Amino acid sequence: MITVRQMRYFDALATTLHFGRAAELAHVSQPALSAQIIEMEDNLGMKLVERSRGNTLLTRKGEAVLKHVRIVLAELDRLEQTVRRSDGLLGGLLRLGIIPTVAPYLVPRLVPHLRQAHPGIEIELKEAVTDRLVAELTEARLDLVIAALPIDNEAIATRPLFRDRFFMAMADNDSAVLVSPLAESDVDADRLLLLEEGHCLRDQALAVCGAAGKRSLVNFGATSMATLLQMVSHDMGMTLIPEIAVATETQRNAIRIVPFAEPQPAREIGLAWRRGIIEAAETDAIADAVVSCVDAHGLEP
């Protein structure tokens, strides 16, 4: 008989198609994960995975098994959530995903706020790009996600939380003269530094600055907002910065902030969850907590 542990390990492997990354995702050693996958194959009497040097693929039978495994795991998660809700509002484990351009500026306020308001809460945080968070949300690995809207997925419900305006960040000693407020056409696309592929803020920056066709941008990809602004502070270029990051990053880095002319470009940050799973009272409580925490940044609800 296969076990829940084996199903979760197999799900992790199917998600990553890499034994090492699957082990990290499942928080176990690679040999332990591999042994459980082999035992699952033995119990089912079939090969689920094709193993070769540098390449891991599911077999056709593995693909078929995966569909059933994910249904079972989703139902188990629903059962766990039902039990947690019986403990009262936010009285158990909350698995919360947040995009990297929001998490560093929101989490230090949000987590203490939630713990004070709901003493029984246990918070498990995941920071990742939107596509990864949405995938884990639909696979019942996360309960709620805070990300930029819209999220185009019929299985996911969303609600807006706050409007996060964009500004241009440049080095204090940058010799370029930018008129304030800044017109989007005034931005030198060749000096625009961007987050790496996969970050929604990269696409938003390209859209705001009308620079999607600039090949030179491909060579400038940072893995985090902090890295990007370090590059800016050393006069390597300029970048788009969301309002939620301004107060923190202007203290850390020698940068100056230039606002855009009206209508100011902005993104809408919202809350996302699987339809029919989370009660309205819970999403209301999280939304209220987020909004109260971002008020310190002066952001618009």
Salt bridges, closest charged atoms under 4 A:
ASP11 OD1 - ARG70 NE 2.61
ASP11 OD2 - ARG141 NH2 2.66
GLU41 OE1 - LYS47 NZ 3.84
GLU41 OE1 - ARG51 NH2 3.17
GLU75 OE2 - ARG78 NH1 2.94
ASP77 OD1 - ARG8 NH2 3.44
ASP77 OD1 - ARG95 NH1 3.97
GLU136 OE2 - LYS126 NZ 2.46
GLU136 OE2 - ARG132 NE 2.99
GLU139 OE2 - ARG70 NH2 3.92
GLU139 OE1 - ARG141 NE 3.39
ASP143 OD2 - ARG84 NH2 3.43
ASP143 OD1 - ARG95 NH2 2.91
ASP164 OD2 - ARG267 NH2 3.00
ASP174 OD2 - ARG191 NH1 3.08
GLU197 OE2 - ARG202 NH2 3.39
ASP235 OD1 - ARG191 NH2 3.53
GLU243 OE2 - ARG165 NH2 2.76
GLU249 OE2 - ARG252 NH1 3.13
GLU279 OE2 - ARG85 NE 3.40
ASP284 OD1 - ARG159 NH1 2.60
GLU300 OE1 - ARG163 NH1 3.56
